């Protein structure tokens, strides 16, 4: 189930969406999770899952889910172009690897 943002000025770009899971919620870019909010002990933790360029995975304790979603939404909007390029590069690399694997058996038979 997707989470609908209340304030339109803080809406995410088209490829981003918050998705509710049984563990909490995830911010996804296309089908790639880039951040998540999950319960941890008696509180909540926000985790950024991306490692690209100047961005390293990190986590921080948060008081409430709404504030965590707001913070991560603003963070993602500020980095939307870079995040989209990163996910697109990952997808291209994965497609190239799959193509090489698909061609590998036919090359082995030809030898």
Secondary structure, DSSP 8 states (H G I E B T S, - for coil): -EE--S-GGG---TTEEEEE-SSEEEEEETTEEEEEEEEETTEEEEEE---BTTB--EEEEES-HHHHHHHHHHHHHHTHHHHHHHHHHHHHHHHHHHHHHHHHHHHHHH-
